[in-house]
Amino acid sequence: MKTKEKKELDNRKFLYLLGFFAAAFVLLLRLSNGLSAFLGSLLLPCLFHSLTGLYCPGCGGTRSVELLLNGRILDSFRFHPIVPYFALLYLWFMVSTTAEYLSKGTWKVGLNPHRWQLYGALALTVGNFLVKNLALVFFGCDLLGGL
């Protein structure tokens, strides 16, 4: 049976390799101008929004990804803050882990996944849901422009 440290190291290596494949996939789509078409194919009508008129906790996520990949960070945050949050964690993880690998482990700077990162994502999702829907219901202000 593997030790806890060995499992954590294996998980970090897997996430690191997955990060490179994801970045290569996005770069390939971006360079081929297929990114908008690919993301557009993912857009399905939101059943929650269609039935209630309110935004679900995930509403705006796909548009947020597209805006972030086009360099519009503040607009991406406005549509769904969890996307730039995870992008920042991704960059932090990839850069710090690369530095640790290049130093052959002498620099112990690699970011390890922690629960606080998930709690931060949960807080952003709940906050996003509440702010957008409270603004819509009480002030008639549609922060997403009618998705």
N, C-alpha and C positions, 0 to 999 in steps of 0.2 A: 504494500500500500504506500502511496506517495505521501510525503510529508506536506504540511500546509504550505511551507515556503516553496516547495517544488510545484505544487498546484498553482500558486499565485504567479510564479515565473512562467509556467506554461500558458496561463491565461493571458499574461501580458504579451508574450510572444505571439499568440494567436491574434489578439487585438491589434498589435503592431502590424502584422502581415495583412490583416483585414483592412487596416487603415490605408496601406499602400495600394491595395487592389481597389478600394473605394475611390481614392484620389485619382488613380489611373482611369477608372471608368468615367468619372465626372469630367476629367480633362479631355478624354476622348470624345465624349458627347459634346462638350463645350467647343472643341476645335472643329467638330463636324457640323456645328450649328444644329445639332439634333436635340439639344438640351430642352429647349422650349417645347418641342413636339413630344419628347419623352415625358416631361412633367405634365404637359397638357393631357396626355393619354391617361394619366393617373387621376385626373379630376373627375370625380363622380359627384352627383348631387348629394348634399348632406341631408340624410333623412330627418335628423333631429331639427335642423334649421327649416326644412320644408314643412314639418308638422307644427313646430312651435313658433317659428319666427325668431327664435333666439339662436345664438351661436353655441355650438358644442365645444367641449374643451380642445378639440383638435382643429377647429375651423381656422383657416388662414395658414396652416402649416405648409402646404405645397407652394403657395404663392410666396411664403417667407423664404423657402429654399431657393426658389427661382430668383428672388430679389437679392438674396445674399450672394448667390453665385454670379450675379451681375454687378456686384460691388456696392449695392445700395443697402448698407448695413442698418441704418436707422429705419428705413422702410421695412426691412426684414423684421426688425425688432417690433415694429408696430403691428405687423400682421400676426406674428407669433414669436414671443421672446425666447421660447425654448430652442428654436433653431440656431440663433447666434450663440446662445449659451452652450449648446453642445458643440458648435463649431469651435468655440474658444477652448473648451475642454479637449477637443480632438487635437487642435494645434499644440496646446500645452503638452499633451501626452506624447504626440509624435516628435516634437522637438526635444523634449527632455529625455525620452527613451532613446532617440538617435544619439544624443550626446553621451548617454550612459553606455550604449553599445560601442560607439567610437572610442571611448576611453577605456574599453575592455573592463568595465565595471569599477574603475577607480573613482569615478564620479557617481555617487548614488543620488542622482537627481531625477530619475524616471518617476513619472506620476503613476501612482497606484490607484486603481478604482476604489472609491470609498462610498459609504452610505450617504454622507453629506451631499455628494454630488446628485444622488437620486432624490434626496429630500429637497434640494434646491430646484431640481426639475419639477417636482410635484408642486412646490410653492409657486413657481412661475406659471404652471398650467392652471392651477386653481385661481391665482390672482388674475391671470389673463381672462379666464372664463367670467369671473365676477365683474371686473372692470368693464369689459365690453358689453355684457348683458345689463348691468346696472345703468350704464350710460345710455343704452338703447331704451330700456323700459322707463326710467325716471326722467331722462332729459331729452329723449327722442334723437339722441346723437348716435349715428351709425358710424362707429370708428373704423369699420372695414369697408365702407362705401357700398354696402349691399351685395357683397360677394356674389 
